[in-house]
Amino acid sequence: MIEVTIIMPCLNEAETLAGCIAAAQRGLSAAGVEGEILIADNGSTDGSQEIARKLGARVVDVPEKGYGNALRAGMEAASGQFLIMGDSDLSYDFSEIAPFVERLRAGADLVMGCRMPAGGGKIAPGAMPWKHRWIGNPALTFIGRLLFRCPAHDFHCGLRALTKDAVHKMDLRTTGMEFASEMVIKASLRGLRIEEVPITLHKDGRSRPPHLRSWRDGWRHLRFMLLFSPRWLLLYPGVLLFLLGGGLFVRLLAGPVTIGHIHFDLNTLDLAGFTVLFGYQMILLACFVRIFAYTRGFLPPNHILSHAFGFFTLEKGLLGGCAVILAGIGLIGITLADWASRGFGDLDPLANTRPVIAGRTLISIGLQTFLFSLVFSYLGLDERPAKEETKTSAK
């Protein structure tokens, strides 16, 4: 019975593939496991497939281009209970896979290799460009650890191992370089057991440039992480803007404020109202993103959202939005009544502009709440029937 499948994505790696397969064979023997070597070929034209087959590896042809496509196809075709993945360019030593297998046998769901000294790893001279070693990897790893509480010290190491069961739990979907980030993010969000093994990164053996494009792929990883964390991207900044703008807005409604030689009045009030609106929009967008990701399976179930779908109804949202809109209309009505009492002539701007700004802001918030309620209920259509079916089956 095959216990371990070593998966290598391949695109024109004829120079280095034989060495990687030989190292993987030694690694399986040293670890004392029954295993297979699977090459997920992404359309090589240099004879990589023939090299792999002659050396006893199994080749899976993956016509859809992309790092993620190649690895997902390899994982689906793998026969082993444990999967070990790594690039086929000699940068990783597959002969040293024993610690990965031991961690998986001990109950780990995902075992990350660590090239960085912070996690005990080593980088051979010339193995990693300086901008990756000192800027890209530390920055992306710091962000990943902060946003997702991931214990890994090397968020984007390409040598990693995981169980077949973990693959099913993560439901990996991306097709490109984001696949590496998606795996770690989803493992963290789903509470899987993540461990780390220090490794040495070697200089790759290719004579051509790598497929990786530093700035483009770095931005793709960063963008992906931010999209999977609407709290940090939208919610927290939105709450901060809403509270700061709201505090200033309420104070200036009572009258102007002078600090030293600086006078804050109507223009600042208008700007504070804009800050409140922008912050509120960011909060609603964070909710939209989180709800969409939850209902579509990109993110794991969330008990807060589950309760929200049960408590929050379209009717409650519409009534709340209408109440805020009416409050805003009432404030503007004060100015209209004053204007009418003056025969619709000139008004005192200092006395009447404040309620107009406040009313306009409340009407905008009410309209956004109204529309959010519609979208929230629409996104929750799939959630409520599912919950009702669960309750019915339980009975």
N, C-alpha and C positions, 0 to 999 in steps of 0.2 A: 504493500500500500504506500502510495506517495504521500509523504508528510510535508515536504517543502518544495515549492516552485519558485525558482529564481527567474524573474522577469526582466528582460533588458529591452527597452525601446531602441529601435535601430533605424537610422536613415543614412545610408552610405557610410558604413563604419568598417569597410573591408580591412583597413589598416590595423584596427585594434580589436576587432571582434574575436578573433581566434584566441588572443591572449586573455580576454575576459572570460571566454567559455572555459578555457583551461584552468583559470583561477577558480571559477565557480565549481568545477568538478573536484578540484582539490579541497575546496571549502566544504562541500557536501560530504566528502570522505572523512575529513578531519572532524566534522561535527557528528559523524556517525549516524546520518539520517538517510532515509530513502528519499530521493528527490529527482527533480527534472529541471532542465534549463529551457526556458521558453523565450524565443526571440519574437517580439512584436514588431514586425517590419512595416515601416510606414512608406513603402514605395521605393526601396533602394534600387539603384541602377548600376551598382559597381560589383555585383556578385556576392553581396553579403549573405543572401539567402543560401546560396550553394555552400559557402564556407560553414555556415551554421549547421546545415544538414550533414555535411561530411564529418563534423566533429560530434555528432550525436545529439544535437540540440533540436528541439521542436520549433518549427517556424509557423507563426500565425500572420497571414497577410492582412494588413489594415489599410484599406484604400483611402479612408477618410484621414486627411492630413491633420497633424497636431499631436503634441506631446500627451495631452490628456486622452485623446482618442486611442493612441497606441497602447497606453497603460491600461485603460479600461477594457479594451479588447483582450489584452493579455490576462487580466484578472478574471474575465469571464471564461476564458479558455483554460485557465489553470486547473490542475487536478489536485494540487496540494492543499492541505488544511492551513498551512502557513505560507505567506507570500513575501518574498524579498525582492525589492525593486532597486535598480541602480543603472546608471548610464553605462553604455558599452564603449567607452572611450579610454579605458584604463585609468581613469581618475580615482576610481574606487577599487579596493582590493577585495574581490569576492572570496578569496581564500580564507578570510577572517570573519565568516558569518556566524561562527559558533555562538558568540555572545548574544546575537540577535535571536537565534533559535532558543537559547536558554531562557531569555526573558519572556518569549512568547509561551513557552512551556510552563513558565511560572505564573502565567495569568495575564500578562500584558496584552492589550489590544493593539497598540501601535508602538513600535520601537523606532525612535529616530536616531540616526547617526549624528554625531556632533563633530564638526571640523574645527570649531572655534576653541581657543584656549580657555574661555570662560566655562566650557563644559568638559574640559580635559582633552580636547581634540588637538590635532596638529595639522599644520599646512606646510607642505614641502615647498622649498624655494621654487618660485615661478608657477606654482599650482593655481594661484588665485590672483587676479588683478587687484592692485592696491585699492581701487575704488569699490570693489566688492568687499574686500576684507575689512577696510576701515570705515566705509560709509554705508554701502548698500545693505550688507547682511546685518551689521549691528543695528542699523536704524529700523529695518523691517522686522527683525526679531524683537526689538524693544516694543514696537507698536503691537506686534502679535501677542506678546506676553501681557501687555497692558490691556488690550481690548478683550482678549479671550481667556486670560489667566492660564495660558499654556505654559507648562514647565520647561519646554525645550529651549536650549540656549543657541540653537541653530535652526531657525524656522524653515529654511529652504535647502537643507541638506538633501541631496538626491538619493542617498542610500538609506533606505528605511524598510521596515518589515511590519506586517500586520496580519491579522487572522482573516480568513474568508468570511467569518461571521461579522467582523468589523466592517468589511467592505459593504455588506448588505445593510448594515445599520446606518452607514454614512450616506448611502444613495448618491454617489459621486456623479456629477453631471457635466462639468466643464470639459472643454475639448483641447484647450491650449496650455500654456505654461501656468495658468492659474490653478491647474489641477493640483499642484504641489501645495498651494495655500489652502485650497478647498479641503483637502484631506485633513490637514492639521486643525483647521478651524472647526470643521464638523465633528472631528473626534473630541475636541475640547467642549463644544456646545452640547454634545450628547453625553458628556460625562464618561467617556471611555478612558481606560487606564493607559496613560502615555508615559513611556520610560525612554531613557536616553543611553546610548552607548558611544563612548569616545572613539573616533576613528582618525585615520590620517588621510588627508586629501593629497593625491599625487598629481604631478603634471600630466595632462592628458597626452596620449601618444599620436594625435592626429597632426598631419602636416597642413591641414586647411583650418580656417577660422571656425570657431564653435557656432552652433545654431543660435545660441543665446545672444540677444541684443540688450546690452546693459540697461540703458535708460528706458527703452520702450518696454521691456519685460519687467523692469523694476516698477514702473508706473502701473503696469497691469496688475502686479501683485498688490501694490498699495491700494489701488482703486477697488480691487476685489475685497480686501480686508475692510475697507471703510464701508462698502455697500453691505457687508455682513454685520456691521455694527452701527445701526442707525442711532443708537443711544449717543455715541460719541460724535458721530457726524452731524446729527440733527437735533436730537432731544436735549442733551445737556446745553449746547450753545443756545438753543431756542428758549429753554427755561431761564437761562441767565439773562438773555436779552429781554424777555417778557417781564421778569422781576425788576431789573434795573430801570427799564423804560417805564414800567408801571409805577414804580416808586416816585420817579421824577415827574411823571404825568399827574399823579394825584396831588403831589405837592404844589405844582404850578397851577393846578385848577383853583387852588385857594388864593392865588395871587402871585405876583412876581417875586423873584428871589435875587438878592444882591449879595455877592461875595467879594469883598474888597472893592475893586473898581469894575468888576464884571457884573453885568445886569442880565438876568435870565427872565424872559417873558414869553410872548406869544410864539415867536419863531422857535424857541426851545421847546415849548409845549407841543407844537406841531411835529417837531422832530422826535420828541418822546412818544407821541402817538404812533408815528411810523415805526419806531423801534418795537413798540408793543405788538403792532400788527405783524411785523416781520418775524418776531419771536414766536407768535402764535402760529403763523404759517409753518415755521420749522417744526414745531411740536406736532402739528397735524400731519406733516409729511413724514415725520418719524413714525407716527402711528400707522400711516398708510403702508410704508415700506415693511414694517414689522408684521402687520396683519397679512399683507400679500405673501411675504416669505413664509409665514406660519401656515396659511391655508393652502399654499402650493407645495409644501413639503421641503422648502429650502432650509428652513430652520426647525429645530425640534419643538414639540408641544410646549406651551407656556401656560402655567396655571392662571396667571393674571389675565391673559387674553381669553382663556376659557371662561373665567368668571365674567369678564367684560361682555362677551357675547351673550351670556345668560342674563346679565343685569341690564345692559344698555340696549334699548329698543329704538326703532326708528321714531316712534311717537314721542319718546322722552327727548330725543335729540332735536326733533322739529319744534317741540314746545319750548325747550330751552333756548334755541336759536331765535324763535319768535319773541320770547320775553326780552332778550337782549336787544333785538331790533326795535321793539316798542319803547324800551327805555331810551334808546338813542333818538328815536323820533320825538319822544317827550322832551328831551333836552333841546332839540332844535325847535320844537314847538314853543319853548319859552321865548326864544329870539323872535320867532314869527309873531307871537302875541304882542311883544314889545314894539315890533315894527308896525303892526296894525294899529296899535294905540297911538302911534306917531303919524298916522295917516300915510304910511308907507314912504316916509321921507328918510332923511339921514339918520343913521344909528351911531351910537358911541361904540367904536371898535373895541375899546378896552373892556367894555362891559358885556358885549354880546358875542365876541369871537370865541371866548372860552367854552360856552355851552355848545356852540356849533362844532368846534373841534372835538369835544367830548362825544357829542351825539354821532358825528361822522365815524369816529373810531368804534363806538359801540355797534353801530349799524354794520360796519365791516366785519367785526367779530361775530355778530349774530348771523350774517349771511354765510360766513365760512363755516360756522357750526352747523347751520342748516344743510349745507352741501356735504360736509363731512359725514353727517348722520346718514344721508342717502348712500354715500359710497361705503361707509362702514357696514350698513345693513346688507348692501349688495355683496360685499366680500364675505359676509358671514352666512350667506345662503347655504353654502356647502357644509358649514360647520354645524348648524343647528339640526338639520336632518340626521347627520352622522351621530350626534349626541342622543337624539331621540331614539334612533335605531339601537344604540348601545343600551339605553335604559330599557327598551322593550325586550331585547334579547335577554337581558339580565333577569327580567321577570319570568 
